[in-house]
Amino acid sequence: DSPSSGVRRLDLGTAAPKTPDGEELRVYELWAKGIRVQVLSWGCYISKVLVPDARGTWDDVVLGFDVPEDFEGYHKPGLYGGRSHWFGCVIGRYCGRIAGGRFELDGKVYNVDKNLNGEHHLHGGTRGWDQYNWQEVSGRPSCGLDPDTGEPFVVLTRRSLAGEEGYPATLDVTVRYSIAGNSTLSIQYEALNLDPDLSTVINMTNHSYFNLSGDCSRSIYNHALKLESSKVCAVDPGGVPIEIRDVESTPLDFTCLRRLGDHIGDDDEHFHGPGYDHSFVLTGSGATLFQTSTRSDGGPIMRRAALVTEPGSGRRLEVFTSEPAIHLYSANHVPWAKDATGKAGVKFGYRSGFCLETQHLPDSPNNPEEYPSTVLAPGGHFRSATAFCFGVAEADEILGSVHGDARLCRPGFE
């Protein structure tokens, strides 16, 4: 019998695939009483999150591909001809959009990769941090049990060189996955600016797609969502923020539990494309740290950001973060290709996952007066934290299924 909590690096033997760079893929498993997580060195992908439902049945609640059998699915996002849509990776150097692929910093204009329709910068560029094989930490354990808390953890790191996708300054970046308590997946992000003279911008997140039913062929329409937010970033047709607006009396009002499918198809000025793809400004006190040195004076401060429940399974997901915003994405481009399949060969359903990307607001570098800063000074130290807490919903947290079987076909793929 395995211990109630732990971590291990899987021995894939002769079945171990190589990354697109020809490097060794490393696969880690972390577990506790109420959760089991699989993490890849490639892109820091979270490839599995298994949790029990209200009846004690365990299911995988994130979209992705079987590893090692179908690791190829993670090679690159569909935007560049691949099969994934950033299913569970770490996004950097900057998640979300940067308008026009340019920003000004300390009096200098920087041009970054215009990988979104040749017009805007998205998710760190054509080769963002999801397209690198992250390394183990030198000089200290990369996985094990925390000596203070006993929590299983995995730490992965990489050096992001100045000039990657057009960004200034070289960064040393680490991501730490751990399991707190019985069923909480915690993520801690850190970055150190190694340049003594140049500032840069940074905005990291994890891009996991959740489906609490455990069935990636079903839409997420019957999932109920509550956000700790009364304000949203309104966007133009290109998805670029234009202003902060109140959500009251709009399809973006999740101040109380509301099914994701109830208003997802509304003809509303907030929807320039299909479905939800919006950043919400969080209430409450939280703090992501952009320190001017590595001196430690406490860590990031998290606040509650979101609650999601699913009626069929009875599962609930609560999100806490130090970030000032959370981006809701309703998998409007999933599946990326007709008849695309995920784990166990199951076809992805239309809008079969939702993302809750904890982050700073998109295009913050071009809105330095209006939005919280994402600037990391020379020698500066960035620290951010997010926690995904899984459990079983209370009766008053469940909204009944009203959207039928919810197995849908993406428009154009009929």
N, C-alpha and C positions, 0 to 999 in steps of 0.2 A: 504494500500500500504506500502511496506517495504521501508526504506530509501535507498538512492542511494548507500551507502556503509555501511557495518556493519559486525558483527560477532556474532555467537551464538553457544551454545552447544546444540545439538539436544536432545530432550526428546524422547528416544526410547521406554519408557514404558515397557510393558511386553514383547515386541519383542527384548529387549536388549540382545545381546548374551554375553557370557563370553569368555574371552581370553583362549588360551590353558593352562594358569596358573590358571584359575579359577577366574581371576580378572574381574572387570567391564570394558567393552569397552566403551570408550568415543569417541564421534564423533562431530566434529566441522565444521561449515560452515563459510567461509569468502566470502564477495562479494563486488563488486564495479560495476560501470556502464557497464564495458565491460568484466567482468570475474566473475566466481563463482567457488569456490574451496572447496573441502571436505577433511578433514584431520582426521586420526585415531590416537588414543593413542597407539595402537598396532604397534610397529615398526616405528612410525612416518610416516605411509603410507599416501601419497597423493592419494586418491581414486577417485577423480573426478576433472577435470578442464574443465569447460564449457565456451566457448567463441563463439562469432558470426563470421560468414563467411562474404564474400563480399556482400551477399544479405541480411544480417541481421539475418540469421538462426543460432540458437544456437545449438552446438553439444559438446559432451564430447570428448576431444582429447587425453585422456590418457587411456591405457589399465588397466583393473582391473576387479573387481567383485562388484555386488550390495551389499550394506550394509544397513540394517542388514541381508537381506534375504540370502545372499551367503557369509557372512563373512568368512566362512570356507576356501574359496579360498585363503585367506591371511595367513593361519595358518603357512605354511612353504613353502620354495622354492621347485621346482620340483627336484632339485638335491638331496633332502632328501625325495622324495616320495610325495611331495605336488603338487599343481596345478599352483602355481605362479612361476614367474621367477624374483623375487625381483621387482614386479610391483609397483614402486613408493615409496619404503621404504628409510629410512636413512641407509647407510652402514657405519659400524665402527666395531672394532676400526681402521681397515685398509682396504680400498677398493682396489680392484685389487689383483694381485698375490704377494706373497712373496715366492721366489724360495726355494724349498726344505723345506719349513716350518720352517726356522731358520734364525736368524740374530744375529750379535754381536753388543753390545752396552756397551760402557764404560768398555770394557775388559771382558764382560761376554756374553756367548752364551745363547740365548733364543730360545726354541723350541715351535713353535705355531702349532695349529691344522692343520694337513694335510688333509683338507676336499676335495681337488680336486684330485680325482683319487688316493688318498693315497700318493701323491707325492708333491703337493704344497699347500700353504695356499691361500684361496680365500675369499674375502669379509667378513673378520672378523672371519671366522671359522664356524663350524657347528651350533653353537648358537651365531651368531653375533648380533649386536644391533637391527636388524630387528626382532629378536625373543624375544623381551621383551616388556612389557606394560609400556610405558613412563608415568611419573607422572606430575601432575600440580605443579607449582612452589610454594613453601611455602613462605608466608609473602608478596606476591605481586600478582596482578591479572595475571592469566594465559591466559586470553583472554579479549579483549576489544578494545577500540579505543586509539591509542597512544596520550597522552596528548599534545605532541608537534606538531605532523604532522596530527593527526586525522585519521591515517591509521589503518584499522582493523588488528589485530594480534592474533596469538596463540603461546604460549611458552610451550614447553614440556621438561622434564628433566629426567635424570636418573644418578645413581652412578654406574660406571663401576669399579668393584672391581679388585684389583691386582690378577693376576692368571687367569682371564677370558680368555679362549682359549690359555693360556700360556703367556699373555702379562704382563709386569711388571707395577707396580704403580697403584694406585687408582685414577680415574678421576671423577670429577663432570662435566657432559655434558649437554648442553642445545641446543635446536634447536628452532629458531623463524621463523614462517611463517607469512608473512604480504603481504598486497596488496598496492602497491604504484601507485598513479595516478589512471587511469581508468582501466588498464588491465595488470599490471605487478605483477607477483608473485615473491616475494623476500624471500630468505632463508638466515638466518644468523646462523652460527655454532660457538659454543664456548665450550672450555674444559679447566678445571683447574686441573693441576696435584697436588694432595693433598700430595704426598709423599715428605718428606723433603730431601731424599737421592737419590732416584732412578729416572732416566730419563725413558721415554718411547717413542714410535712412534705413530703418529696419522695421519690419512688420511681419511677424511669424505666426503661423497657425497650423493646426492639423485639419486635414480635409476629409475626415471619415464621413461615409454615408451610412446612416443608421436606418434600419427597418426593424422595429421592435416586435413585429409579428414573427420574425425569423424566416420569412419567405420572400426572397428577392424577386419573385415573379409578381408580387402584389404591390399595388400602389400604396402610398402613405396617406391617402385621403382621409382615412378614419382615425389617424393619429390626432390626438388633441394636444395643442401647444399653448403654453402661457409664457410670455416674455416679461421680464422686469424692465419694461421700456414703454414710454409714451411718445417717443419721438423716433423718426426714421429719416434716413438720407434719401430724399427724392432724387431720381436719376433721369438723365436724358435718354434718348433711344439707344445710345451706345453704352448705357450702363454707368456713365460717369456721373458722380454726385453733382447736384446743382444747388441744393439747399436742405436745411433741416426743417421738417414739418411735423406737426402733431398727427398722431395716428387715429385720433378719435373720429368715429363715423366713416372709416375707410376700411377696405379689405385687409389692411395691414395692422388692424387693432387686435393685438393678442394680449391685452392687459388682463383679460380673463381667459380661461380655457376655451379654445375654439378649435374645431376640426380643421385640419389643413385643407381639406377638400371643399369646405363650405363656400369659399369665395375665390378659389384659385382661378376660376374661369371668368371672373367678373370683367365686364367692359368698364375699365376704370383708368383714369389718367395716370395712376401710379404704375400700371402695368404697360411697359413699352414692348415687352416680349412675353412669352408664355410663362405664367407662374411667378413664384417668389424667387427673387435674387436681389435681396435688399439688406442693408446694414442698419441695425437698430442701436440707438444710443442708450446705454444702460443707466439705470438709477442706482442709488446706493453708493457706498464708499468702497473703492478699490484702488489699487495702485500697482501699475507696472513700473519698474524702475529703469530710468535712464541716468545712471550715475556717472559722474565725471571721473571716477577712479574705481578701483576694485575693492576699496574699503567697504567692509560689510557692516551695515547698521540695520539689520533686519531684512526679511525677504519680502516678496510681493504680497499684497493684501488682496484676498479674494472676496467677492460678493456673489450672491445668487444671481444667476442670469436667466435661467430657463427651466421649465418643467414640461416633459412630454409623457403622455400615457397612450397605451394602445389597448383597445377594448377586448380583442380576442384572446390575447395572451395575459392581460393584466399587468404587463410590465410597465415600469416607470423609469424615466431617465431625468435626473436633475443635474444641471450644469452650473458650476461655480467658476469664476475667473477673476483675474486681476485686470483684465483688459477693459477699456472703456466702451466697447461695442461688441455686438455679436451679429454675424451675417447669416441670414436664413436663405438657404438654397434648396429648392424643391425638385432637384434632379430633372430639370426641364429638358436636358439633352441626353437622358438615359432612357433606353439604350442608345449608344452613339451610332451603332450600325444595326441594321435589321437582323433579327435573330441572334444577336450577341448573347453569349452565355457566360455565366460565372461559375461559382463553386458547384461541383457535382454535375456540371453540364446543364444547369437550370437556366432558362432564358430570363434575362432581365426584363421586368415589366416596365412600362412607361411610368416615370416618376416613382420608382420603387425604392427610393431612399431620400432622406433629408439630411442636410448638413447644418450644423450650428458651429460656425467658424468664429472662435473668439479672437478678437483682433482690434487694432486701431482702425479708424475710418479709412476707406479707400480714397486715394488721391490727396491724402493729407499733406504731402510735400508741396502741393500747389495751393494749399489753403492754410498757410501757417498761422494766420490770425484767427480763423474760425474753428479749426479742429485741433484736438490734442496733438502735440508734437511727436513725430517719429524720428527725430534727429538724434543720432548717437555721436557725441563729441569725440575728438581725438583722445585716445586712451580710455574712452568711456566703457561702461559695463551695463549691458541690457539684461534684465531679468523679468520673466513673465511666468505665470502659472495658471493652469486650468485643471479642473477636476470633473470627471464624468461619473456620477453616482447612480448605480443601477439598483433596482429593488422591485417591490410589488406595490401597485397603486392601491390607495384607499378607495372605498366605494364612491365617495364624492369627487374623486379625481378622474373617474371614468365617464366618458361620453359615449353613448351607444353608437353602433355602426349604422350609418344611414346611406352609405355609398355603395351598397350591394357588395358583390364579391370583390370589386375594385381591381379586377385584372383588366388592364387597359392596354391599348396598342398606341404607340407614339404616332401622331399624325404624319402621314406620308409613308408609314410602314405597314399599312393595312394589307 
